[in-house]
Amino acid sequence: MTLRSALGRPARYASLAAGALPVLAFPGVGWAWSAWVCLVPGLLLMRQAPDRREAAVRGWWFGAGFILVAMYWLIPSIGPGLLLLALLFGALQAPFGYAAHLLLAPPVDVRRAAAALVVLPSVWLAAEFARSWHALGGPWALLGASQWQHPAVLGLASVGGVWLVSAALVAANTAVALLCTVRVPRVRLTALAALTASVAGGPLLFALQSPPAAAGSAEVALVQAGQTADESARLDANVRITRGLTGPVDLVVWGESSTTADLDRDRPTLDRLRALSAATGAQLLVGEDARKADGRISKDAVLIDPAGVAARYRKIRLVPFGEYIPLRPVLGWIAGVSAAAGENRAPGAAFHLLPVTDRDGRPLPVGALICFESAFPDMSRAAAADGARMLVYQSSTSTFQSTWAPAQHASLGAIRAAETGRPVVQAALTGESVAYDRQGRRLVRLTTGDTGAATVRVDLAAPGARTWYVRLGDWVPLTAVGITALAGGAVLGARARPARSGAAARVV
């Protein structure tokens, strides 16, 4: 097949467009309800392909369309690299297209329908899980994250993480596709049962489970400096807003990169922050984006009290292209045609809790993570397992201020809260700054147009509180990978059997 003929197929362009539909469920457009049916057009195109190979290609185009629209805001950072990203990640959905044709193309009986309702969510999750590996970029725009505004649906996340929410959504879409295309009564009943279970599963778990155990509360001030002229003005704005806080607080959180001073070496700036902590009666968690004594730049969350630097955490998972360029000798040219990192930032070595204390001196251990790290379920889970009573994120999305990125990023806090049973707060330089309770309900929000501070009281998780997801970990995607591998083995075995039979017949 020539490139011209490969590109001259309308169904592939339709698949590319269908891949953009799931993005409508995420913040920006915000049609969360559409996630329950948004895969159906793509599934029908894959089902109607003339053969499985073409269905796999349509799955690839579908995946590429999703990445192009879901991550369009990366264009300033990676420029034409977004097309390469779409091609790479789109290929992960080729098995989904193959499986959709295999299991949904007619004739469909109850057995094939039941297989589709199990295998298709598993193949989708396997692709999401692979895409979530940090070396491939990280878990942005997982389908389950579209349900961040619905704590009842997020009852699934408390058991199986965002992965279980994604699985329920794909199962529901598969069921709707079956109801649209199959007229066999038993198949329709099977699809209807699966659809009911997918939609009702989260609310049922939410209703049956007791809220995560709480013990005490904390007053947290989220400081949002807004757009500033330079680094000095940014620091001044953070200090001014913090000095204007009214009422006692336990912790003041600034956004990522709120200071460009190395607080281990810049004594005047450190003294200024020490005095600010003493004046407010609370510790400060500031974002340090500075060149260190070893000559490398790193991003740190630094805990300041009246005595000085109490602790720091260095960002482990850096943003590809934004904070480092993978394979820089090969891909470094991207920095010349975009705003990609001119030099690689230095990552931290390990995650650890910060020993925050409240205004009365009682321990308040927090899991402090930086910006992009809020996308990773395993990091917040590790913080909860280590004994964090609250999760704190520092963020800066000012490069993407007028895009959907800030709202999508802020929404991830709701997912992490539901998964871990911990309250989540996020302070962003230019918005959005948000806070969520232990079940993912939003308590406060500063939008990208706001400047100032939001003070919120959060009920803290009891030290020993554990959700099922914190206890069991990533059992859902690992199970999905296993099912996908078994299904792939079964397909390969079925293809090998006729070949062996033909060879035996020729010998006879």
C-alpha positions as CSV (number, residue, x, y, z in Angstrom):
1,M,0.0,0.0,0.0
2,T,1.4,3.4,-0.9
3,L,1.4,6.4,1.5
4,R,-1.1,8.2,-0.8
5,S,-3.6,5.3,-0.6
6,A,-3.0,5.0,3.2
7,L,-3.8,8.7,3.7
8,G,-6.8,8.6,1.3
9,R,-9.2,6.7,3.6
10,P,-12.0,8.9,5.0
11,A,-12.7,6.4,7.8
12,R,-9.2,7.0,9.2
13,Y,-9.8,10.7,9.4
14,A,-13.1,10.0,11.0
15,S,-11.3,7.9,13.6
16,L,-8.8,10.8,14.2
17,A,-11.8,13.1,14.8
18,A,-13.5,10.5,17.0
19,G,-10.4,10.4,19.1
20,A,-10.9,14.1,20.0
21,L,-14.4,13.4,21.5
22,P,-13.2,12.1,24.9
23,V,-11.4,15.3,25.5
24,L,-14.8,17.0,25.8
25,A,-15.3,15.3,29.1
26,F,-12.3,17.0,30.7
27,P,-12.0,20.5,32.2
28,G,-12.0,23.1,29.4
29,V,-15.3,21.9,28.0
30,G,-16.3,19.9,31.0
31,W,-19.0,17.6,29.7
32,A,-18.1,14.8,32.2
33,W,-21.3,12.9,31.3
34,S,-20.0,12.5,27.7
35,A,-17.3,10.1,29.0
36,W,-19.9,7.4,29.3
37,V,-20.6,7.4,25.6
38,C,-17.6,9.3,23.9
39,L,-15.8,6.1,22.8
40,V,-18.9,4.8,20.9
41,P,-18.2,6.5,17.6
42,G,-14.6,5.3,17.6
43,L,-15.8,1.7,18.5
44,L,-18.2,1.7,15.7
45,L,-15.6,2.8,13.2
46,M,-13.3,0.0,14.4
47,R,-16.1,-2.5,14.3
48,Q,-17.0,-1.6,10.7
49,A,-13.4,-1.9,9.4
50,P,-13.0,-4.4,6.6
51,D,-10.5,-6.4,8.6
52,R,-8.6,-6.5,11.9
53,R,-5.5,-4.8,10.4
54,E,-7.5,-1.8,9.3
55,A,-9.3,-1.8,12.7
56,A,-5.9,-1.6,14.4
57,V,-4.9,1.3,12.1
58,R,-8.1,3.1,13.0
59,G,-7.4,2.5,16.7
60,W,-4.0,4.1,16.1
61,W,-5.5,7.2,14.4
62,F,-8.1,7.4,17.2
63,G,-5.4,7.4,19.8
64,A,-3.4,10.1,17.9
65,G,-6.5,12.3,17.7
66,F,-7.0,12.0,21.4
67,I,-3.4,13.0,22.2
68,L,-3.4,15.9,19.7
69,V,-6.4,17.5,21.3
70,A,-5.9,16.5,24.9
71,M,-2.3,17.9,24.9
72,Y,-2.6,20.7,22.4
73,W,-1.4,23.1,25.1
74,L,2.1,21.5,24.9
75,I,2.7,23.2,21.5
76,P,4.7,26.2,23.1
77,S,6.9,23.7,24.9
78,I,7.5,21.0,22.3
79,G,6.3,22.6,19.0
80,P,6.3,19.9,16.2
81,G,7.2,17.3,18.8
82,L,3.5,17.1,19.6
83,L,3.0,15.2,16.3
84,L,5.7,12.7,17.2
85,L,4.0,12.3,20.6
86,A,0.6,11.7,19.0
87,L,2.1,9.1,16.7
88,L,3.9,7.3,19.6
89,F,1.0,7.3,22.0
90,G,-1.6,6.7,19.3
91,A,0.1,3.4,18.5
92,L,-0.8,2.2,22.0
93,Q,-4.5,2.2,21.0
94,A,-3.9,0.0,17.9
95,P,-4.6,-3.2,20.0
96,F,-7.8,-1.6,21.2
97,G,-8.9,-1.2,17.6
98,Y,-8.0,-4.8,16.8
99,A,-9.9,-6.1,19.8
100,A,-12.9,-4.0,19.0
101,H,-13.2,-5.5,15.5
102,L,-12.5,-9.0,16.8
103,L,-15.2,-8.9,19.5
104,L,-17.8,-6.5,18.1
105,A,-18.0,-7.3,14.4
106,P,-21.0,-9.5,13.6
107,P,-22.1,-12.0,14.4
108,V,-22.0,-11.3,18.2
109,D,-23.3,-13.8,20.6
110,V,-23.5,-13.7,24.4
111,R,-20.0,-15.2,24.8
112,R,-18.4,-12.6,22.5
113,A,-20.3,-9.8,24.1
114,A,-19.2,-10.8,27.6
115,A,-15.6,-11.1,26.3
116,A,-15.8,-7.6,24.8
117,L,-17.1,-6.2,28.1
118,V,-14.0,-7.6,29.9
119,V,-11.3,-7.4,27.2
120,L,-11.9,-4.0,25.8
121,P,-11.6,-2.2,29.2
122,S,-8.5,-4.2,29.9
123,V,-6.8,-3.3,26.6
124,W,-7.7,0.3,27.1
125,L,-6.3,0.3,30.6
126,A,-3.1,-1.5,29.5
127,A,-2.5,1.4,27.1
128,E,-3.2,4.0,29.7
129,F,-0.9,2.2,32.1
130,A,1.9,2.0,29.6
131,R,1.5,5.7,28.7
132,S,1.7,6.5,32.4
133,W,5.3,5.3,32.7
134,H,7.3,8.4,33.5
135,A,9.8,7.7,30.7
136,L,7.0,7.9,28.2
137,G,5.6,11.2,29.6
138,G,3.3,10.4,32.5
139,P,-0.4,9.8,33.2
140,W,-2.0,12.9,31.8
141,A,-5.7,12.8,30.6
142,L,-6.5,9.3,31.9
143,L,-10.2,8.8,31.0
144,G,-11.2,8.2,34.6
145,A,-9.9,11.6,35.6
146,S,-12.8,13.2,33.7
147,Q,-15.1,12.3,36.6
148,W,-13.3,14.5,39.1
149,Q,-16.5,16.6,39.9
150,H,-18.5,13.5,40.9
151,P,-17.4,12.2,44.3
152,A,-20.0,9.4,44.1
153,V,-18.4,8.1,40.9
154,L,-15.0,8.4,42.6
155,G,-16.1,5.8,45.1
156,L,-14.4,3.5,42.5
157,A,-11.1,5.4,42.9
158,S,-11.0,4.7,46.6
159,V,-10.9,0.9,45.8
160,G,-9.0,0.7,42.5
161,G,-7.6,4.2,41.9
162,V,-8.4,6.3,38.8
163,W,-7.8,3.0,36.8
164,L,-11.1,1.5,38.1
165,V,-13.0,4.6,37.0
166,S,-11.5,4.3,33.5
167,A,-12.4,0.7,33.4
168,A,-16.0,1.4,34.3
169,L,-16.2,4.1,31.6
170,V,-14.8,1.9,28.9
171,A,-17.2,-1.0,29.9
172,A,-20.1,1.4,29.7
173,N,-19.1,2.6,26.2
174,T,-18.7,-1.0,25.1
175,A,-22.2,-1.8,26.4
176,V,-23.7,1.2,24.6
177,A,-22.0,0.1,21.4
178,L,-23.5,-3.4,21.8
179,L,-26.9,-2.0,22.4
180,C,-26.6,0.2,19.3
181,T,-25.5,-2.7,17.0
182,V,-26.9,-6.0,18.2
183,R,-30.5,-7.1,18.2
184,V,-30.1,-10.5,19.9
185,P,-32.2,-10.2,23.2
186,R,-29.7,-12.1,25.4
187,V,-26.8,-9.9,24.2
188,R,-28.8,-6.8,24.8
189,L,-29.6,-8.0,28.3
190,T,-25.9,-8.7,29.0
191,A,-25.0,-5.2,27.7
192,L,-27.7,-3.6,29.7
193,A,-26.6,-5.4,32.9
194,A,-23.0,-4.3,32.3
195,L,-24.0,-0.7,31.7
196,T,-26.0,-0.6,34.9
197,A,-23.2,-2.1,36.9
198,S,-20.7,0.4,35.4
199,V,-22.8,3.4,36.1
200,A,-24.0,2.3,39.6
201,G,-20.7,0.8,40.8
202,G,-19.2,4.1,42.0
203,P,-22.3,5.5,43.8
204,L,-22.9,2.1,45.4
205,L,-19.3,2.0,46.8
206,F,-19.6,5.6,47.9
207,A,-22.8,4.9,49.8
208,L,-21.6,1.6,51.4
209,Q,-18.2,2.7,52.5
210,S,-17.7,4.9,55.6
211,P,-15.8,8.2,54.9
212,P,-12.1,7.9,55.6
213,A,-11.4,8.3,59.2
214,A,-10.5,11.9,60.3
215,A,-8.6,13.2,63.3
216,G,-8.4,16.9,63.8
217,S,-8.2,19.7,61.2
218,A,-5.8,22.3,59.9
219,E,-6.1,25.9,58.5
220,V,-4.1,26.2,55.3
221,A,-3.5,29.4,53.4
222,L,-3.0,29.1,49.6
223,V,-1.1,32.0,48.2
224,Q,-1.5,32.9,44.5
225,A,0.8,35.7,43.4
226,G,-0.7,36.0,39.9
227,Q,1.2,37.3,36.8
228,T,4.2,39.3,37.8
229,A,6.9,41.2,35.9
230,D,9.9,39.2,37.1
231,E,11.2,36.9,39.8
232,S,11.7,39.8,42.3
233,A,8.2,41.0,41.8
234,R,6.9,37.5,42.2
235,L,8.7,37.1,45.6
236,D,7.4,40.5,46.7
237,A,3.8,39.6,45.8
238,N,4.0,36.3,47.7
239,V,5.4,38.1,50.8
240,R,2.8,40.9,50.6
241,I,-0.2,38.5,50.3
242,T,1.1,36.4,53.1
243,R,1.5,39.4,55.4
244,G,-2.1,40.3,54.7
245,L,-3.5,37.0,56.0
246,T,-6.1,37.4,58.7
247,G,-6.7,34.9,61.4
248,P,-4.4,32.1,62.6
249,V,-3.2,29.5,60.1
250,D,-1.2,26.3,60.4
251,L,0.6,26.3,57.1
252,V,1.1,28.8,54.3
253,V,1.6,27.3,50.8
254,W,3.2,29.2,47.9
255,G,3.2,28.0,44.4
256,E,6.0,26.2,42.5
257,S,9.0,28.5,41.6
258,S,7.8,31.2,43.9
259,T,11.4,32.1,44.6
260,T,14.5,31.7,42.5
261,A,16.9,32.1,45.4
262,D,18.9,29.1,46.7
263,L,17.7,29.4,50.3
264,D,20.7,27.4,51.5
265,R,23.0,30.2,50.3
266,D,20.9,33.3,49.9
267,R,20.9,34.5,53.5
268,P,19.0,37.8,53.0
269,T,16.1,36.1,51.3
270,L,16.0,33.3,53.9
271,D,16.0,35.9,56.7
272,R,13.1,37.6,55.1
273,L,11.1,34.4,55.0
274,R,12.1,33.4,58.5
275,A,10.7,36.8,59.7
276,L,7.5,36.2,57.7
277,S,7.0,32.8,59.3
278,A,7.4,34.3,62.7
279,A,5.0,37.1,61.9
280,T,2.3,34.8,60.7
281,G,2.9,32.2,63.4
282,A,2.9,29.5,60.7
283,Q,5.4,27.6,58.7
284,L,5.8,28.5,55.0
285,L,6.1,26.0,52.2
286,V,7.7,27.8,49.4
287,G,8.7,26.7,45.9
288,E,12.4,27.1,45.2
289,D,13.5,27.1,41.5
290,A,17.2,27.8,41.7
291,R,20.7,26.9,40.6
292,K,22.3,25.1,43.5
293,A,25.9,25.0,44.7
294,D,26.7,22.1,42.3
295,G,25.8,24.3,39.3
296,R,22.5,22.5,38.4
297,I,19.0,23.8,38.6
298,S,16.4,22.0,40.6
299,K,12.8,22.5,41.9
300,D,12.3,22.1,45.6
301,A,9.5,22.4,48.1
302,V,11.2,24.1,51.1
303,L,9.7,24.2,54.6
304,I,10.5,27.4,56.4
305,D,10.0,28.2,60.1
306,P,11.4,31.1,62.3
307,A,14.6,29.1,62.7
308,G,15.3,28.7,59.0
309,V,15.0,25.8,56.6
310,A,13.3,23.0,58.4
311,A,13.2,20.5,55.5
312,R,13.1,20.3,51.7
313,Y,11.9,17.9,49.0
314,R,13.3,17.9,45.5
315,K,11.1,17.2,42.6
316,I,11.7,13.6,41.3
317,R,9.5,13.3,38.2
318,L,10.4,16.1,35.9
319,V,8.2,17.3,33.0
320,P,9.5,15.9,29.7
321,F,10.6,18.8,27.4
322,G,9.4,21.4,30.0
323,E,12.1,20.5,32.5
324,Y,14.4,18.1,30.6
325,I,14.6,16.8,27.1
326,P,14.8,13.0,26.8
327,L,17.7,11.9,24.7
328,R,18.9,15.5,24.5
329,P,21.8,14.6,22.0
330,V,19.1,13.5,19.6
331,L,16.1,15.6,20.4
332,G,17.8,18.7,21.7
333,W,16.9,20.6,18.5
334,I,13.4,20.9,19.8
335,A,14.6,23.6,22.2
336,G,15.6,25.7,19.2
337,V,12.0,25.8,17.8
338,S,10.0,25.9,21.0
339,A,10.1,26.8,24.7
340,A,11.5,23.4,25.7
341,A,14.1,23.3,28.5
342,G,17.4,24.9,27.6
343,E,19.1,22.6,30.1
344,N,18.0,19.6,32.1
345,R,16.9,20.2,35.7
346,A,18.3,18.0,38.4
347,P,15.8,15.4,39.8
348,G,15.6,14.4,43.4
349,A,16.7,11.0,44.6
350,A,13.7,9.9,46.7
351,F,10.3,11.0,48.0
352,H,9.8,11.7,51.7
353,L,7.3,13.4,53.9
354,L,7.9,16.9,55.2
355,P,7.7,17.3,59.0
356,V,5.2,20.1,59.2
357,T,3.9,21.2,62.6
358,D,0.7,23.1,63.2
359,R,0.6,26.4,65.0
360,D,0.5,24.7,68.4
361,G,3.6,22.6,67.6
362,R,1.8,19.3,67.0
363,P,3.1,17.1,64.2
364,L,1.3,17.4,60.8
365,P,3.3,15.3,58.4
366,V,2.4,16.2,54.8
367,G,3.1,14.7,51.4
368,A,4.4,17.7,49.4
369,L,4.7,17.1,45.7
370,I,5.5,19.5,42.9
371,C,3.3,20.3,39.9
372,F,3.3,17.4,37.4
373,E,3.7,14.9,40.2
374,S,0.0,15.3,41.0
375,A,-0.7,13.3,37.9
376,F,1.0,10.1,39.3
377,P,-1.3,8.0,41.5
378,D,1.6,6.0,42.9
379,M,3.2,9.0,44.4
380,S,0.2,10.2,46.4
381,R,-0.5,6.6,47.4
382,A,3.1,6.3,48.7
383,A,2.7,9.5,50.7
384,A,-0.5,8.2,52.3
385,A,1.1,4.8,53.1
386,D,4.0,6.6,54.7
387,G,1.6,8.5,57.1
388,A,0.8,11.8,55.4
389,R,-2.3,13.4,56.8
390,M,-2.6,15.8,54.0
391,L,-1.3,16.1,50.4
392,V,0.1,19.4,49.3
393,Y,0.9,20.3,45.6
394,Q,2.8,23.3,44.4
395,S,2.2,24.3,40.8
396,S,3.1,26.7,38.1
397,T,1.2,26.5,34.8
398,S,1.7,30.2,33.8
399,T,3.1,29.1,30.4
400,F,-0.3,27.6,29.6
401,Q,-2.4,30.3,31.2
402,S,-5.0,30.7,28.5
403,T,-5.4,27.0,27.8
404,W,-7.3,24.1,29.4
405,A,-4.1,22.9,31.2
406,P,-4.5,24.8,34.5
407,A,-8.1,23.6,35.1
408,Q,-7.2,20.0,34.0
409,H,-4.2,20.1,36.3
410,A,-6.2,21.4,39.3
411,S,-8.9,18.7,38.8
412,L,-6.3,16.0,39.5
413,G,-6.4,16.9,43.2
414,A,-9.9,15.5,43.5
415,I,-8.8,12.1,42.1
416,R,-5.8,11.9,44.4
417,A,-8.0,12.8,47.4
418,A,-10.6,10.1,46.6
419,E,-7.8,7.5,46.0
420,T,-6.0,8.2,49.3
421,G,-8.7,9.5,51.7
422,R,-6.5,12.6,52.3
423,P,-7.4,16.2,51.9
424,V,-5.5,17.8,49.0
425,V,-4.5,21.4,48.6
426,Q,-2.7,23.0,45.6
427,A,-1.2,26.4,45.4
428,A,-0.4,27.7,41.9
429,L,1.6,30.8,41.0
430,T,-1.1,32.0,38.6
431,G,-3.9,29.6,39.2
432,E,-5.7,27.4,39.6
433,S,-5.3,27.1,43.4
434,V,-7.7,24.6,44.9
435,A,-8.5,22.5,48.0
436,Y,-10.5,19.2,48.2
437,D,-11.8,17.2,51.2
438,R,-10.9,13.6,51.8
439,Q,-13.5,12.3,49.3
440,G,-12.6,14.7,46.5
441,R,-15.2,17.4,47.0
442,R,-13.9,20.9,46.2
443,L,-13.8,23.3,49.1
444,V,-12.2,26.4,47.6
445,R,-10.8,27.7,44.2
446,L,-8.8,30.6,42.9
447,T,-9.1,30.8,39.1
448,T,-6.3,31.9,36.7
449,G,-7.8,35.4,36.9
450,D,-7.4,35.7,40.7
451,T,-4.7,37.1,42.8
452,G,-4.5,36.8,46.6
453,A,-5.0,34.0,49.2
454,A,-7.6,31.5,50.0
455,T,-7.7,30.1,53.6
456,V,-9.4,26.8,54.0
457,R,-10.0,24.4,56.9
458,V,-9.5,20.8,56.0
459,D,-10.3,17.7,58.1
460,L,-7.1,15.7,58.4
461,A,-6.9,12.0,57.8
462,A,-6.3,9.9,60.9
463,P,-2.7,8.6,61.0
464,G,-3.7,5.0,60.3
465,A,-6.5,5.6,57.8
466,R,-6.1,3.6,54.6
467,T,-8.3,3.3,51.6
468,W,-8.5,0.1,49.7
469,Y,-6.4,1.7,46.9
470,V,-3.7,2.6,49.4
471,R,-3.7,-0.9,50.7
472,L,-3.9,-2.8,47.4
473,G,-2.1,-0.5,45.0
474,D,-2.4,-0.8,41.2
475,W,-4.2,-4.1,41.2
476,V,-6.6,-2.9,38.5
477,P,-4.1,-2.0,35.7
478,L,-2.0,-5.0,36.6
479,T,-5.1,-7.3,36.2
480,A,-5.9,-5.5,32.9
481,V,-2.4,-6.1,31.6
482,G,-2.8,-9.8,32.5
483,I,-6.1,-10.1,30.8
484,T,-4.7,-8.3,27.7
485,A,-1.8,-10.7,27.6
486,L,-4.1,-13.7,27.9
487,A,-6.3,-12.4,25.2
488,G,-3.4,-11.7,22.9
489,G,-2.0,-15.2,23.6
490,A,-5.4,-16.7,22.7
491,V,-5.5,-14.8,19.4
492,L,-2.0,-15.9,18.5
493,G,-2.9,-19.5,19.4
494,A,-6.0,-19.4,17.2
495,R,-4.0,-18.0,14.3
496,A,-1.3,-20.7,14.7
497,R,-3.7,-23.6,14.8
498,P,-4.9,-23.3,11.2
499,A,-1.3,-22.9,10.0
500,R,-0.3,-26.2,11.8
501,S,-3.4,-28.0,10.5
502,G,-2.6,-26.9,6.9
503,A,1.0,-28.0,7.2
504,A,-0.2,-31.4,8.5
505,A,-2.6,-31.8,5.6
506,R,0.2,-31.1,3.1
507,V,2.4,-33.7,4.7
508,V,-0.4,-36.4,4.6
